[in-house]
Amino acid sequence: MSLHLIDHNAIFFHIPRLGGRWVGGVLKHLTDAKIIVQHKLGGNKNGYRELLERNFSIENQFLFTFVRHPVAWYRSYWSCRVEKGWRTDWIDIYKADTFEKFMENMVNTNHPYISEMFFHYIGKPKVMNFVGYNENMAIDLMHVLDVLNINFKRHKVLTFPKYNASKLKPKCSKELIDKIINIEHDIITEYYENTPFEKYIYEFAKE
């Protein structure tokens, strides 16, 4: 999904399992932004490349999105699929009853699925004007709103309820976390290295 903020010459690109519905809710309910173009192509087919292929001009547009640490993304995705049911596409072929086993399955592929998916949306080399962090979503979104001169109430953004958040909070071994970090080296180096959000994923490690 991508949201076009027509009065502010901005486009938000929603990467799955990154709080995009929360961003859309904030924009719709807490700001004066007008969202008059909404693209829903499904799956991974809603990045900036698809807009270009459909001759949708992104020239002079402020492009923004959010990323999430790959380990946290896998954790969120597994939790979502366990709660809502597995599908037959993409990494669902590596489905598992436990998060530990799911992470083992992903490690055994030795494939950087999340790095590839993120770069599909945000470009490599970079094309986004701003890439925020799911780990700091409210603060980073308020920064975007300030840049775009969109009116909003800070306290309301900070307290706006989460959308589609999973209830499960699984953990796996530190060894698996380290292996995923190694496989997803590209996106982690690009966006997480030497940031406050580089190491927090060890909170998901079993003791």
Residue pairs with C-beta under 8 A, 6 or more apart in sequence:
1 14
1 20
1 24
1 38
1 39
1 40
1 41
1 46
2 11
2 12
2 13
2 14
2 38
2 39
2 46
2 47
2 48
2 51
3 11
3 12
3 14
3 23
3 24
3 27
3 35
3 37
3 38
4 10
4 11
4 35
4 36
4 37
4 38
4 39
5 11
5 12
5 27
5 33
5 34
5 35
5 148
5 150
6 34
6 35
6 36
6 37
7 33
7 34
8 33
8 62
8 148
8 149
8 150
9 60
9 61
9 62
10 61
10 62
10 63
10 64
10 144
10 148
11 48
11 51
11 58
11 61
11 62
11 63
11 64
12 20
12 23
12 24
12 27
12 64
12 65
13 46
13 47
13 48
13 63
13 64
13 65
13 121
13 122
13 128
14 20
14 21
14 23
14 24
14 46
14 65
15 65
15 66
15 67
15 68
15 117
15 118
15 121
15 122
16 44
16 77
17 68
17 73
17 76
17 77
17 80
18 65
18 66
18 67
18 68
18 73
18 134
19 66
19 134
19 137
19 162
19 163
20 66
21 163
21 164
22 137
22 160
22 162
22 163
22 164
23 66
23 137
23 141
24 35
25 160
25 163
26 141
26 152
26 157
26 160
27 33
27 35
28 35
29 160
30 152
30 153
30 156
30 157
30 160
31 145
31 150
31 151
31 152
32 150
32 151
33 148
33 150
39 46
39 50
39 51
40 46
41 50
43 89
43 90
44 90
44 117
44 120
44 121
46 121
47 120
47 121
47 122
48 58
48 63
48 121
48 122
48 123
48 127
49 120
51 58
52 58
62 129
62 130
62 144
62 147
62 148
63 127
63 128
63 129
63 130
64 128
64 129
64 130
64 131
64 132
64 144
65 121
65 122
65 128
65 130
65 131
65 132
66 131
66 132
66 133
66 134
66 137
66 140
67 118
67 122
67 131
67 132
67 133
67 134
67 187
67 191
68 76
68 133
68 134
68 135
69 135
69 188
69 192
69 197
69 198
69 200
69 201
70 114
70 115
70 180
70 181
70 184
70 187
70 188
71 177
71 180
71 181
71 184
71 201
71 204
72 134
72 135
72 201
72 204
73 114
74 102
74 103
74 106
74 114
74 180
75 99
75 170
75 204
76 166
77 91
78 96
78 99
78 102
78 168
78 170
79 99
79 166
79 167
79 168
79 169
79 170
80 164
80 166
81 87
81 92
81 95
82 168
83 166
83 167
83 168
86 92
86 95
90 113
91 106
91 113
94 102
94 105
94 106
94 109
95 102
95 105
96 102
96 104
96 105
98 170
99 170
99 171
99 172
100 170
100 171
100 172
100 173
100 176
100 206
103 172
103 176
103 177
103 180
104 176
106 113
106 180
106 183
107 176
107 179
107 180
107 183
110 183
111 183
112 183
112 184
112 185
112 186
112 187
114 184
114 187
115 184
115 185
115 186
115 187
115 188
118 187
119 186
119 187
122 128
122 131
124 190
130 140
130 143
130 144
130 147
131 191
132 140
132 141
132 143
132 144
133 140
133 191
133 195
133 197
135 197
135 200
136 196
136 197
138 157
138 158
138 160
141 157
142 152
142 154
142 157
145 152
145 157
170 204
171 204
171 205
171 206
172 204
172 205
172 206
173 205
173 206
174 202
174 205
174 206
177 201
177 202
177 204
177 205
181 188
181 201
188 198
192 198
